[in-house]
Amino acid sequence: MLLKSATVALYGLWCLSVSAIPFQPGDIRALLSQKANGWDKSTTISFPQSSRFVNSTSRWSTYDAPTYLAAISPASETDVAKAVKIASLHNIPFLATGGRHGYTTTLGELDGGLAIDLSQLKAYSIDKAAGQLTIGGATTLADFQNDLFAAGYMIQSGSISCPGYLGVTVGSGVGRLNGLFGLVADALVSARIVVADGRVVTASRTQNSDLFWGLRGAGANLGIVTSATYKAHKLVNQGQILNADFILPANQSKQYFDFLGSLSGKMPANLAVITLVVYDPVSKGAQIIANWVYIGTKDEGMKLMAPLLALESTVSNISVVPWNKLVGTAAFGADALICPKNQSHNTHWATLRKLSGPTFQTSFEKLDAYFRKYPSAHGTTINLETFPNQAMMAVADDDSAYPWRDALGHIQLGVMTDSNNAPNDPAATAGQSLALELRDTWAKNSGYPDLSVYINYARGDERLEQRYGARKLPRLAALKKKWDPSEVFRFNNALPTSYP
C-alpha cells in the first residue's frame, strides 16, 4: 500500500502544470547534474563557453537563432524522454534538434532554454529484404545514402545532404524525386516519438494514427522523433541519373525562364530543376546556375533539354551519376558550399502552383539591380525549386497534414551580406525590403489565392493559414490540444490548441 501511495504521489508530481515549479535560470545546472536523473553514461551535458556546448548548439543559420543556458546530448531514447520530463516539470523552455538546419525566425523566440541535441542518435539500418530504412533522430541523407544505394534502393530526399532527415520528414519533405515517389513523408512507415508528457509512443497508420497524420506536415509541434522507419524504392534506371549543370549570363535569362515557365503543369515525373540566381563577379550583376536532373536514359533527358542546350551558357557540365552521388554533384557541387554552419541566412519563400516565366525574369532583374547597388550582398541568392507533383497528387489530400500537394515549385530570396546581415548594414536593410517585395510578387503570381509556404521553408511571419493551410488547421489544433496541451513544443511555427 505504501508503494502504491508513493507511486500515485510521484505520478501526480509529473502531472503538475508546467507552471507549478517556476524555473530560475540558475537552477538548470543543478537540475541536469543530479545523480538521481540516472543519465546514460554516454549522455553529455554542456554549458556555454565550452567547446562541447558549441558543438551541440551551432546551427546552419545564425539569423534569429535560439539561445540556450545548457545543452543535453542524450545517448538514448530514454534520456530524451527524461530530458523532456525534467524540462516540462520545471517550466524550462526547450528545443530538440537533429541536423540544426531549420531557420524559421520563430526559433529565436527561445531565449535562454535547454537544447536537446539528438546528434548521438545517428544510427541507421537497412532491411534489404523488406526494402526498409530505419534511422535515428539526427541521421542525415549523407549518412545513409551510400549504403542504401549499395543495397539496391533509393529514396526521396531534400535538395541537400546535411539537414536531419527526420527534420525534413516532419515538414513533409520536398525534393527532386517528388514526381516519382512523392514527399519524403509519404515514405514514412512508423516513428517513435517522445510526446509532451515524456511518454514514448509509436505512430503509424495502425498505432496512434491521428498523431501519424499530424506528424507528416506539422511534426515539430507534436513531439520529438527519436527514430523512424521508411519504405525505400528499387533503383530506377539502375540508379543512374542525368545531371546537367549550366551557368548562363544575364542576356540568356529571359529565354531560360520562358522555357522553364513553359513546363508549368507539363513537367515529366522524372525531371527536376533547381535554378539559382547568383552574383556574377565579372559583370557585377546576376547570373543563373541551372541544375537539371533527369531520372532516366541520357538520350531521353538530352532530348527534353534541347531548348536549354541551345542557349549560350558560359559553363556547362553534363554527366550521368549514381543516385547516391547526385546531391553532392548537382549544381557544380553546391552541396559542399551550402552546408557549412554559422552563417546568417535571411530567407523569404513562397510556394508555387504555377510557373511564371515573366515573374521569374522580373525577379532576376530586381536582384541584378540589387547586386549592382550593393556588391557587399554578393552572397544573396534566389533559389527556385521546380519539382513535378504526379506522385504527390496520387496521394489523397487528407492522408497527411501537408497542405500543398498540388505545388509545382518553391522560390526563395536568401539575403547574405559581408556584415552577416548586421542590423545597421544598408545592404541587409535593402535586402530585407527586396525580399518582402519579391515574396509579395511571387504570391500574387503563384496560382494560389494567397501566399502559401512549405512549412520547412516558412520564415515565421506568415499567417497560420499560409503555413499550414486553413482546411488542415481545425484538425491540427485538436491534435495539439490532445498531444501537447501545455504547448511545450512551441518554437517551430507554433500551432494553436484551438482553431478558429
N, C-alpha and C positions, 0 to 999 in steps of 0.2 A: 504493500500500500504506500509506503514511504517513497519507493522508487517511482510508483505511478504518479504520486503528487509532485515529485521533483520534475518528472518528465513533462507534466502538464504546465508547471510553472515556467520551465525552460521554453516550451513551445509558445507560451503566452508572451515571453520576453521577445522572441523573434518576431512575433506578430504585432508588436507595438508599432504605432505610427512612426514613420521615419523622423518626425519632428519631436518624438518623445525624449530623445537623448541629444541635446544640442551639440553640434560639432564646434570645437575650438581648434583652430589651426595648429596650435602647439601640441595637440593630443595625438596627431597622426603617427608620429614616430613610435610613441609608446604603444599605441593600439596595434600597429602592424608587427611590432617586435616581441609581443608577448609570447612566451613559450607555449601557453595554452592554445594558441592558434594551431599548433601542430602542422606547420607547413612541411611539405615535401622537402627533403634535404637539398634538392636541386632548385627549388624556388628561390628567387633572389628578390631582395627589397633594396631600393636605392633612393637617394635623396639628392636634391640639387647640389651642384658643384662637383659631383662625382662623374667619372667617365661612364660608369655603368648606367647612371641616370640619363646621361646624354644619349647613349646607345639605345635606351629603352623608350625615349620620347621624341627623338628627332624625326621630322616629318618631311615629306616631299615639298610641301609649300609652307612657308612661314607667314603667309598673309592671313591675318585674323586667326592665328593658331591658338589652341587651348594652352593653358598654363597649369602646372602641377606642383604640389608640395611633396609628392612622393610617387614612386612607381613600383609596382609589383610585377614580376615576370613569372607567372605560375608555370610549374613544370608538369601540372596535371589538370585534368578537368575538375577534379575535386577541389583543388586550390583556387580555381576560377570561381567556383561556387562559394567557397569560404570568403573570398575577397568581396563578392557581391553582398553576402550576408552582413559582413562587418561594415562595409560602406553604407549599406541601407540602414542598418540599425543605428549608426552614429551620424546619419544625415551627411555623409561625405559625398559630394558630387564626384562622379567617376566617368571614365570613358574607356571602353575596350578598343584596342587597335590590333590590326594584323600587319599589313604592309605599310600602314600610316601614309597612304596616298590620298585619302579623302581631303577635299579642300573647300567644302562649303563653309561660308563665313559663320554659320551658326555654331560651329565648333568653338569659336572664340568666346562664346558665352560661358564656357567652362573656365573659370578663373580661380586657380588655387585648389585643385582637386586631386584625385587619385588616378594615375594612369594604370590600366590593367593591360599590360603588354603581353600579347599572345605569341611572341616570337619563338618561344620554346616549343610551341605546338605546330611544328612544321613537318611532321611525319606524313608519308603517303604510302598507299599500297595499291596495286593493280590486280584485279581478279580477271585474268585473261579469259578464262572460260565463260564468265558471266558478262564480260565486257564492261566492267565497272571500275571506277576510280574512287578511292576514299582518301580524303585529305584532312589535315589539321587546320586549326583556326587561323594560322598565319602562312599557310603554304601558298606559293605563287606559281604562276604558269611556268616561270623559268625553272622552278624546282623539279617539276614532273614531266615536262613536255618530251624530253628525250626518251625517257623510259616508256612513256605511253606510246610514242611512235614505234619504238622497238617492239612493243607488244602487238603492233598491227592496228592501232587505233589513233583517232584524232578527236578533238572536242572543241566546241565553240569557246571563245575567249574574248577578252577585251583587245584593244589595239596594241597594247604594250605588255611587257612581261613582268613588271615589278609590282603592280598592285596585288594585295592579298586576293586570292581567287574567291574566297568567301565574301570579301567586301564587294567584289564585282557582282557576285551572285545575289546578295540581299537587295541590291538595287535593281536587279534583273539581268544585266549584262548584255550590252550591245557590242557588236564587232563584225569582223569580216565574214563569219560563217552564219550570220543570221538568216540569210536567204536559203541556205541548205538545211540547217539544223535548228533554227530558232534561237531564242535567247539562251544565255548561259543558264538561267534559272529553269528553263524548260528541260534541261538535262538532269536536274536535281531529283534524286530518288528519296533521300531522307536526310535529316540533320539532327544532331544532338545540340540542345540549346539550354543554356543557363538562363532561367527566367528571373523576374524581378524579386521573387521571394527566396531565391537561392536554390530552388529545385532544379534538377537536370531532367529534361523531358526529351522525348523523341518526337519529331514532327515528320509526317509523311502523308500520303493520300489515305492511309488507313489508321494512323495514330495522330491525334490532335490535328485533324485535317484543317480546322479553322486557322490554327497557327501556321500550318504549312502554306495555306493560301496567302496569308499576310506576309510571311517571310519572304516570298518571292515578289519583291517590289517595295516593301517597307520594313524589311527585317531589322534594320538598325534601331528601330523603335520598340522592338518586341523582345529582345534578349541578346545573348552573346552566343554565337555559334562556335562550338569547340571542335566539331568535326562534321563532315558531310560526305555522302556517297552520291556519285553521279553515274549516269549511263553514258558511256563513250560510244563512238561511231566507228565502224570499219572504215579503213582508209579509202577515200575517193580518189580515183585516178592513181592508185597505188601510193597515195600521199604526195604526189608530185604537183607542184603549183607554179604557175607562170607569174613571175613578179616583174613588173615593168615600172621603172622609175625614170622620171624626166624632170629637168629644170627648164622652165620656159620663161623667156623675158617678157617684159610688160607689153610689148607690141603683139604678143600672141595670146594675151589673156582673154580678150573678147571671144575669139574663135574657140578657145578652150572651154570657157564657161557656157557658150552656146551649145557645144557638143554635149557637155555634161548635163545641161538642162534638158536637152532633147531626150535623155534617157529616163526622165521622170515617169514613173509608172511602167517603164518598159525594161528596166534593168534585169538581165537574166539572174536567176537564183545563185549562180556560181561566179558572179562578178562582184567585186567590192572596190570602192575607190576612196582614197583619202587624199585630200588636196590641202596643202599648206601654202599660205601666202606669207612670205618671209622677207626679211631685209636683204637687198642686193648691195653688197659693199662696193660694187663697180659703179652702178647707176645712182646709188644713194637713195633709191626708191624701193619699190616692191617687185618681187618675182614670185613665180609659182614653183613649188616642188609637188609633183603629182605622183602618187603611188597607185597603180592599177594592178589588181590581183585577180587572176582567173583560175578557178579550180577545175581544170580540165586540160585538154591537149594544147600544146603550144600553137599549133596551126589554127585551131578554133579561136583561141584567145587573140592571136595576132590579127585575124580577120575582123573580129569585133572591134579591135582598137585601131583599125585603119585610119579613121579621121584624125585620131590623136597622133599617129605615126607620121601623118602628112604635115603636122605643124613643125615649125623651125625651133627645135629645142637646142639649148646650148650644151646640155649634157644629157645623156641617156644611158641606162643600164638595164638590159633585159636578160633575165635568166630564169631557169627552172630550178626551184629549190624544194627540198622536202618540207612537209608541214612544220616539223619541229624547228626549222631554221627560218621560217617565214617572218616572224615578228622581229627577229634580230637583223634580217636582211632588208626589209621593206623601207622605202623612203631613204635609201642610201645609208641604212643602219641607224636611223634616227632613234631607235630604242635606247641605245647607249648614251645618247645626248639628252634624252628626255628624262630618264630615270633618276639621275643624281638628286639628292635631297638638299634641303636647306636653301631653297631659292624662293623668292616672293612671286607667286602667280596670282594675279588679279583677273579672275575669269568671269565671263558672262556667256551663257549658252542659250540657244533656242533649238527646239526640236521641230523638224520639218515633215510635212505630209506632201509637200510639193517641192520640186527642184526648179528654181527660177534662175536661168542664166543671167538675165539683166540684173537681178538683185545681187547675185554673186559678183558681177562685174562692177557694180556701183560700190560694193564693199571693198573690192580690190583697189579702186581708185581713191577711196577715202583713206585707206591705210597707206597707200603710196604717198598721198599728200602729208599724212601724219609723219611718216618717216623723214620726209624732206624737211619738215619744220623741226622735228625732234629726233635727230640722229642718235641721241643717247637712249632712245627706246628701241634700239635695233634688235632686242630680244623678243619683241612683241610679235605675235603670230595670229593669223586667222587659221583655224583648224576646221575643215569641212569634211565630215564623215558621211559618205553616201553608201548605204547598205541596203540591198534588196530585202523585201519583207515576206516573201512567199511562205517560208516555214513558220514565221511568227504568226502570220494571219491564219495559218492552218490550225492554230490552237484557239479554242474559244476564248472570248474576251473575259468571261467570268472564271476562267481556270486559275487565274492568279491576280494579285493586286496591281500588276503593271498596267498602266492605262493607255500606252501609246503603241499598240501592236501594228497600227497602220502607218507608222512613221517610215519615211524613206531616208532620213538623214538627220544630222545634228551639226550645228555650226557654232563656233566659239570665237571670241576675241580674248586672247590671253595677254594682258599687259605686263611687260617686264622692262624695267629701266636700269640704267647703270647704278642708280642710287638704291636699287632693290625696292622700288616703289615707295620711297620716303615721302611722308606727308607734305613736305614743303617743296617737292620736286615738280616744276611746271609740266614736265613730260608725263609724270604719273597722273597729275590732275587732268591734263588734256586727254590722256589715255582713258581715264575713267569716264569722261564725258563722251568720248567716241564710242566706248563700249555700250553705254546706255542708248546712244543714238542708233547704233547698228542693231542692237538687240530689238529695239522697237521696230526697225525696218524689217528685220527677219520675221518677227512675229506677224506683222501685217501681211507678209507675202508667204507665209508658211503653209497655207492651206488649212490651218486650224482657225477657229473663230477667235482665239485669244492666244497669248503667249503660253506655250507648253514647253516643259523641260523634263528630260530624263532625270530621275532623282539623283543618280550618282554624279550628274553634271550641274545640279542646282547650285546657284550662288547662295541662296538662303533669303534673298529679299523678295522672292516671288510669292504670290498668294498661294495658300494651300491647294486651291483648285488647279493652279498652274503647275504644281509639282506632282500632285497625287491623282488629279482628275476628280471632278465633282461627283461622278457616279460611283467612285470607289470609296469616298470618304465616310459615308454612314457606316459601312461595314468595318472599315479600318478603325474608326473611332470606337466602335463596340469592342473590337479586338483589343485595342489599347486599354480600355476600361477593364476588360477581363484579365489580361495578362500583365499589365503594368499600371494598376490604378494609382499608384503613388508617383508615377512618371519619373522613375529613376533613369530610364533611357530617354533622355530629353535633349541631347545636344546635337543630334544629327537630323536636322529638319524635322523638328518635333511634331508628332501627331497630337491632336486633342483627344480627350476621353468622351467628348460628345460632339455631334455634328448634325444639323447646323446649330 
